[in-house]
């Protein structure tokens, strides 16, 4: 597996570059929030273990918080993972094609981005009613009287993560379409995934 970041053409309109910078800034920000959440979980789990072992006083709700946080972390960091080319895939076939027919490789990348975009759109569409239901009914996880936490924040993070991933996939698809049409492989060699 090779690490391939989303290519950024060297040329382009100022509006396109600003849009890309905005999408990248959103992905970076969400990634930082996911990392901070991981650090918070490390502190929480360690505090729970120490409280359990030394003071016989565990922290209520740690399993629920951890299970909800794992989902949130995945969706907070997924757009940055896509942007940086860290989705699991093999590029051996694409590299072989690129050596002989670079435009065909870009066409395959466009199909990949389009299919992924459709899949994430379905996830977003299916997740919105779940968020709406959790918001309206104020559903929660945990046990009443011990620990409860609202369910809607995690559902909202799923929606935000899907939207950010859709932005990155759309940008990747547009770049692949541009490179397929123009054959401008020189533009893909510029900055990668700043």
C-alpha distance (Angstrom), angle and dihedral (degrees) to the residues before:
residue distance angle dihedral
X1 . . .
X2 3.75 . .
X3 3.75 124.1 .
X4 3.77 109.5 -118.6
X5 3.74 120.3 176.2
X6 3.76 121.4 -156.6
X7 3.81 106.0 -82.0
X8 3.77 119.4 -119.5
X9 3.78 117.6 -153.2
X10 3.80 113.6 -128.7
X11 3.77 92.2 -136.8
X12 3.74 127.9 51.9
X13 3.72 144.2 110.1
X14 3.75 121.9 -59.2
X15 3.80 89.0 -120.1
X16 3.81 91.2 55.8
X17 3.77 91.8 50.2
X18 3.81 91.3 47.5
X19 3.81 90.7 49.7
X20 3.81 90.1 49.6
X21 3.81 90.9 48.0
X22 3.81 90.5 50.3
X23 3.83 92.7 49.1
X24 3.81 90.9 46.5
X25 3.80 91.1 47.9
X26 3.81 90.7 52.2
X27 3.82 91.3 48.3
X28 3.81 91.5 47.6
X29 3.80 91.7 48.2
X30 3.79 93.0 49.9
X31 3.80 89.6 47.1
X32 3.81 90.5 53.6
X33 3.82 90.5 49.7
X34 3.81 89.3 51.4
X35 3.79 90.7 50.6
X36 3.81 91.6 49.3
X37 3.79 88.9 50.1
X38 3.81 89.6 53.0
X39 3.80 90.2 51.8
X40 3.80 90.2 48.2
X41 3.80 90.2 52.0
X42 3.81 91.0 50.5
X43 3.80 90.1 53.9
X44 3.82 92.7 44.1
X45 3.81 95.3 48.9
X46 3.80 92.2 46.1
X47 3.81 91.1 48.4
X48 3.81 89.2 49.8
X49 3.82 92.5 50.4
X50 3.81 92.6 46.5
X51 3.81 91.8 46.1
X52 3.79 90.8 48.3
X53 3.81 96.0 48.0
X54 3.80 102.7 35.6
X55 3.80 104.5 29.9
X56 3.82 102.7 20.2
X57 3.80 86.4 -126.0
X58 3.81 113.8 116.7
X59 3.78 120.3 -167.7
X60 3.80 111.4 -104.5
X61 3.78 118.1 -117.5
X62 3.80 100.2 15.0
X63 3.84 94.2 133.4
X64 3.81 91.2 50.0
X65 3.81 92.9 46.2
X66 3.81 91.6 48.5
X67 3.81 94.0 48.7
X68 3.81 92.4 48.5
X69 3.80 92.3 43.8
X70 3.81 94.2 53.1
X71 3.80 90.3 58.8
X72 3.81 90.7 46.1
X73 3.82 92.4 49.0
X74 3.81 92.3 52.0
X75 3.79 92.9 51.9
X76 3.81 93.8 41.7
X77 3.80 91.8 54.9
X78 3.81 103.1 33.8
X79 3.83 97.6 89.1
X80 3.81 91.9 51.2
X81 3.80 90.3 47.5
X82 3.82 89.8 53.9
X83 3.80 92.4 44.7
X84 3.79 92.2 52.3
X85 3.82 93.5 46.7
X86 3.79 95.0 -111.5
X87 3.78 98.2 133.2
X88 3.78 111.6 116.0
X89 3.78 109.1 -97.9
X90 3.75 140.6 121.9
X91 3.76 121.2 -118.7
X92 3.82 97.8 -171.4
X93 3.80 92.8 102.2
X94 3.81 92.5 43.0
X95 3.80 91.8 48.4
X96 3.81 89.9 51.7
X97 3.81 90.5 51.1
X98 3.82 92.6 44.2
X99 3.80 90.8 58.5
X100 3.82 91.1 58.6
X101 3.81 106.1 22.8
X102 3.81 114.4 17.1
X103 3.80 92.9 176.6
X104 3.79 90.5 56.0
X105 3.80 89.6 54.1
X106 3.82 89.4 52.8
X107 3.81 89.4 48.5
X108 3.81 90.0 53.3
X109 3.82 89.8 47.3
X110 3.81 88.3 52.2
X111 3.82 91.2 51.6
X112 3.84 89.5 47.7
X113 3.82 92.4 49.9
X114 3.82 92.1 45.3
X115 3.81 93.8 49.6
X116 3.80 91.7 45.8
X117 3.80 90.5 47.5
X118 3.81 90.9 52.8
X119 3.80 91.5 48.2
X120 3.80 93.6 50.6
X121 3.81 90.0 45.1
X122 3.82 87.9 57.4
X123 3.81 90.2 49.5
X124 3.81 90.2 49.9
X125 3.81 92.0 46.9
X126 3.80 92.0 49.5
X127 3.81 93.1 44.8
X128 3.80 97.2 52.3
X129 3.85 96.0 69.5
X130 3.81 88.9 48.2
X131 3.81 90.3 53.1
X132 3.79 91.3 46.1
X133 3.81 91.7 50.5
X134 3.81 92.4 47.3
X135 3.82 90.5 48.7
X136 3.81 96.2 47.0
X137 3.80 96.4 42.5
X138 3.82 95.0 36.1
X139 3.78 91.3 -133.5
X140 3.76 118.2 -170.7
X141 3.78 143.3 -169.1
X142 3.76 124.8 -128.9
X143 3.77 135.1 42.7
X144 3.77 121.0 -55.1
X145 3.80 109.0 -116.4
X146 3.80 93.8 24.0
X147 3.80 110.2 47.6
X148 3.77 133.0 -22.7
X149 3.79 131.3 172.1
X150 3.80 128.2 -178.7
X151 3.78 115.2 -103.1
X152 3.81 98.2 -148.4
X153 3.85 99.6 79.0
X154 3.81 91.3 63.9
X155 3.81 90.6 46.0
X156 3.82 88.7 51.3
X157 3.82 91.2 50.4
X158 3.81 88.8 52.8
X159 3.81 89.8 54.9
X160 3.81 92.8 46.8
X161 3.80 92.3 47.1
X162 3.81 92.0 49.2
X163 3.82 91.0 48.9
X164 3.81 91.6 50.2
X165 3.81 90.9 47.8
X166 3.80 90.9 49.3
X167 3.82 88.9 53.4
X168 3.80 92.2 52.0
X169 3.81 92.9 45.0
X170 3.80 91.8 48.8
X171 3.80 90.5 51.3
X172 3.80 90.5 48.0
X173 3.80 90.7 49.4
X174 3.81 92.5 48.9
X175 3.80 91.3 49.9
X176 3.81 91.0 48.3
X177 3.82 90.1 49.3
X178 3.80 91.2 48.9
X179 3.81 92.5 49.2
X180 3.80 91.7 44.8
X181 3.80 92.3 53.2
X182 3.80 98.2 40.3
X183 3.80 98.9 32.9
X184 3.80 85.3 -140.8
X185 3.80 100.1 154.6
X186 3.78 88.1 159.7
X187 3.81 88.6 70.5
X188 3.81 91.8 56.7
X189 3.77 91.7 57.3
X190 3.77 94.3 68.2
X191 3.75 125.8 93.5
X192 3.78 112.5 -24.7
X193 3.77 123.6 -151.9
X194 3.77 98.9 -27.9
